[in-house]
Amino acid sequence: MVRAKIRRSRRGKIPLAAVVLIGTPLGIAPAVAAPQTFNTALPVAEDQFVARGQFLYRKIGDDPTPAGATVNVLSGIAAMGYGVTADLAVFGILPYLDKTLKTMTPDGQHIARGSSGIGDFQIFERYTVYRRDAPGRTFRIAPFVGVKMPTGDDNKQDNLGILPMPLQTGTGSWDPFGGFVMTYQTLNYQFDAQAAYKINTAANNFAFGDEARLDASIQYRLYPRALGNGTPGFFYGVIETNLVHQGKNKTNGASDPNSGGTAFFVSPGVQYVTKRWILEAIVQVPVVQDLNGTALKDDFILRAGFRVNF
């Protein structure tokens, strides 16, 4: 679906704001908490599946130009993981996206442009290369590698013409990514950390800037305070941090000075964990945003969802 509408006003111009969704990873072991904004090194049991559904709402604004542009992104994300062996797991992620840009033209018209549809599919594998187990605790390190495939639409248009690439539901490009994740888990808390890099290739004479990120998460069991037999579930408090750097976008090989930069998020959240399923929610709050030129800044990102093992 594509839409565009115009009404008269007295303000500004249309910036080509970059809207890049942060990928939503997947990974969980039974009866434990896990990061909500990135991956974990805990295994998926051999020949078992884990499914994840997540709702995402991202609000972007703080436009320094007279246009007063804002971007809203709604996404429903479906993910599935399969344990090939005790050490090797394969994951697939497919989003449904709804993007809306509201801004104003130089002659004072209000404009709303946007699109919705299936986004780009991601597939990756994760392999445990190091583990150290002890009573009541475990430590694991697992590298991962994958690719984002161009399954979304990268040529949508409205009555104003072809939409800017940041408003498309797909990029049209094959983008490899990889990194590693480590997890230290005890009976009371779990700590996860990730380093990842994504290479964004060109399509339609356009390429988003490459993305590098460092993530960390701690999940602490708040209830019950003491473990005992017959406890149906566990309530965790979660704090995560995300340091994301993105290079400048390029059109016909020329860098866009109003794109890319570095952002740091602090993200409080909660999880309710049972043996087979998890309910969770988290809010990503930008603390530092050192972006280039007039690139739009995040106001917040809200995530809520569930995970099921079977």
N, C-alpha and C positions, 0 to 999 in steps of 0.2 A: 504494500500500500504506500502511495506517495501523496503528499498533500502540500498545498501552498495557499496562503491567503494574505490579503493586503488591506490595510486601512490607513487613512490619512493621519499624519502627525507632523511635528516640526523638527524632528531630531534626526541626526547622524547618518552614518554610512554602514555598509555591511562588511565586517572583517571576515576573512576566511579562518575561522577558529578551528583549531585542531581538537578533535574529540577521539581519544584513544582509550578504549576499554582495557583495564588491567585484567589479564587472564585470570580465570578462576580455577585453581588446581583442585586435586582430589586425593584423598588417601586417609585411611582410618583402620584401626584395629578394634576388635570388639571390646566394649566396656571401658573405653578410655576416651579422654578428650583429644582434640586435635586442632591445629591451626584452622582459621576460617578464611584467611586471605592468601594462603599459599599452601605448599605441600607438607607432608610429613614423611619420615623415613620408616615408620612402623609398617609392617608387612600386611598385605592382603593374603589370607590363608590360601594354600594351594587348592586350585579347582573351585574357589569360592568367588562370589561377586560382591561388590559394594556399589550401591547406587546413591547418587546425590542430586537433589534439586535445590536450586537457590534463586531467590528473587533479589535483584539489584536495582537500586535507584541512585543515580549520580546527578548531582546538581552542580553546574559549572557557570561561573559568571565573573564578577569583578572586572568588567570591561573598562579599561582606562580611556577608551575613545568615546566620543559623543554618541556612538551608536547604541550603547547600553545593551550589548548582546548578552543573551543567556542561552544555555544549552541544557536540556533535560534528557537523560538517557534512562529508559526502563528496559530491563532485561530479565528474561526467564532462562535459566541455564540448566541443562540436563547433562549429567556426567555419569559414566560407568567405568568401573575398574574390575579387572579379572586377574586372579593370582595364577600365573602360569606355573611357577614353582614356588618353593618357600622363599626364594630370594628375588624372583623376577615377577613384576606386575606390569600390565598394560592398561592404559587409560584412554578414554575418548571423551571429548567435551564438545557440546553443540549449544550455542546460545540462540535465543530469539530476541531481536533488538527492536526498540522503538526510540528513534532519535528526533528531537525537535529543537530547531534554532529559532529564536525570536530576536529580532533586531530592527534597525531603522535605516532607511536609505538616505542619501545626501539631500534629497528633496523633501524629506520629512514623512515618508510613508512607513507605517508599521508593516513588517513582513514576518510571516511564519513559514518556515520550510522544514521538511522532515521526511522520514521514510521509516518503514517497518518491514520486518521479514527475518528469515533465517540468516544467521551470521556464518562466519568461517569456522569450520570444524578443526579441532586440534586432536592429535593423537601423539602419545608419548609412552616410553617405557622407562621403568625405574628398577635399578638392580642394586641389591644390598651387597656392598663390598667389604663392610666391616661390621661386626657385632660383638658385643661383650655383655653377657648376661650374668646376673647375680641375684640372690634372693631379694625380691621386692624391687628390682630395678633392672633397666636395660639401656644400652647405648648403641646406636646404629648410625651408619653413614651410607648414603645411597645416592649415586649420581643418576641423572635422568637426561634423556635426549628425545626430541620430538620435532614435529613440523605442524605448522598451521596451513591448512589447505583452503583454496579459494572457492568455498561452497556458497558464500553469500553473494548477493547482487552488487556489482560494482559499476553499474551503468544506469541507475535509476534517475528519473527526471520528473519535473513538474512543469507547470505552465510558464515558469521562468527559465527553463532550460535544464541541462544536466546538473544534478546536485554536486556540490563540492565533495571531494573524497572523504573528508571527515564525517559527512552525513550519510554516506553509503553504508549499507549493512555488511558489505564485504569489501576486501581490498583488491581482489583480483590477483594477488601474489602468493607465492609459496615461501613461507617464512620459517626457517629452522630456528630452534631454540634448545638450550641445554643448561645444565648446572648441577649442583649437588645440594642435598639436604641432610641435616643431622638431627637426631632426636635423642634426648636423655629423659627417661621416664622412671618415676618412682610411684609408690602407692598414693602419695599425697599431691604430687604435682608433675607437670611435664614441661620440658623446654625444647623448642624447635628453632632451627635457624636454616636459612636458605640463601644461596647465591645463585643468580640466574642471569643469562644473557640471551637476547632475541635479536636476530638479524632480519630486518625488514627489507625485502627486495622490492624492485620497481615493477609496476604494472600501470598501463595507461599513462606513461610518462610521468608517474608520480610514485614517490616512496616515502613512507613514514620514517622518521629517524629511528635508528637502532635503540634498543632499550636494555639497560643494565639495572639490576635491582638487588638489594640486600634486605632480608626480612628476618624478623625474630618474633617469637610468641612464647608466652608462659601461661599455662592453664593450671589453676590452683583449686583443689576441691574444697568448697565452702560448706557443703552439707552432703551426707552426715559427717560430722567431725571425726568420728571413730568408725572404722569398718566393722561390720558384723554380718552374721548370716541373715538371709531373707531381705536384704535391702533392695527395693525394686529399681532404684535409680540414683544418680549422683548429680549434684548441682555444682558447676564450675564457674568461677570468675576468670575472665580472659583479658590479657593485655597484649596487644601486638604492635609492632613498629614496622614501617615500610619505607625504605629509602629508594627512590626511583629516579634514575637519570635517563632522559631521552634526547637523542640527537635531533638536529633540525630536519624538518621535512624538506624534500626536494621535488621540484617540478621542472621537467626537462633538464635535469642535472643541476639546476640552480637552487641554492639553499634559501629557504624561507626564513627571514630574520625574525619573524613573529611566531616562531614555533620552537618546541623543545625547551629543555631546562631541567632543573632538579627540584624534587619535592620530597618532603619528609612527613609521614603520617603517624599519628599515635591513635590506636584503635582499641577502645574498651568494648568488651562483649561478654556474653553469657552462653552457657551450654547446659542442657539437661541430657544426661547420658544414661542409657540402659544397655542391656546386653546386646540387643540387636539394632537399636536405632538411636539417633541423636536429633534433638531440636536445638537450633542455635540462632543467634543474632549478634551483629557487631556494627559499630559505626566508625568509619575511617575519617578522622579529623585532621586536616592539613595544618601542621604547625609551622613549617617553612616551605615557601614556594618561590624559588629563584628561577623564574621563567624568562625567556628571551622576548624582547620587544613588547608587543601588545597581546601576547598569548593569554587566553582566558585561564582563570584559576579555578580550582575546585573549591566549592563551598563545603561539601561533605559527600561521602559515599555510604549508603546504607545497604547492608546485606542481611538476609534472613533465609533460613532454609532447614533442610533435614537431610539425614543420611541413613541408609538401611543396609545391613549386611544380610546376605542370603547365599 
